[in-house]
Amino acid sequence: MSQPDPLVLIVSGPSGSGKSTLMEKILQLPNVLRSVSCTTRAPRKTESSSKCYNFVSEAVFQQMVERGEFLEYARVFGKNWYGTPRKWLDQARERHQTLVLEIDVQGAQQVKEQLPSAVMIFVLPPSKQDLEHRLRARGQDDEDEIGRRLDRARDEMLRYNSYDYAVINDDVERAGREIQAIALGSRCQMALNEERIREILKTFGG
């Protein structure tokens, strides 16, 4: 008999919303596996391969697509490709772990179509002005890129109602507690625990 799918948590939000920081809060919980995405973009100075992304060439990425190795993939800003390798879902299933994906809105919808039980969490900045300040403070993008990211943020946030939960990141400590609570609460879903409940009922003669 095949193993059931693990609990999958999808975390999305505009660039600069702080979703990566809140992801770390989920990873502080026990028995959680983080998915590492593949991308064709070049690493930033502060990034190393295998922590947040695996950096691959476009040729390698397309070979992975052809082999059906991605759970989801998309081209962002018409430039670089991003994708979630299916192997992380397989590992989480084998290890009975919660799988956490940090992916954009487009990828989130692809995963939800394949895994309807996935729990979707959207991270929002408190305002456009706050998001713009964060993007500038990072010092990673020129003016044109910041403008594109702000436009994309609006488009992404217009799709907030396709998500199960919203976390407004105006206070990182509070937002961190909220996203941990969502993760822990999601683990208690009846569908995920039905088999164990049946085993408990057997001890009562049921």
Beta strands, then each sheet from edge to edge (+ up, - down):
strand 1: 8-12
strand 2: 32-34
strand 3: 37-39
strand 4: 53-55
strand 5: 70-76
strand 6: 80-85
strand 7: 98-102
strand 8: 119-124
strand 9: 165-168
sheet 1: 2+ 7+ 1+ 8+ 9+
sheet 2: 4+ 3+ 6- 5+
end
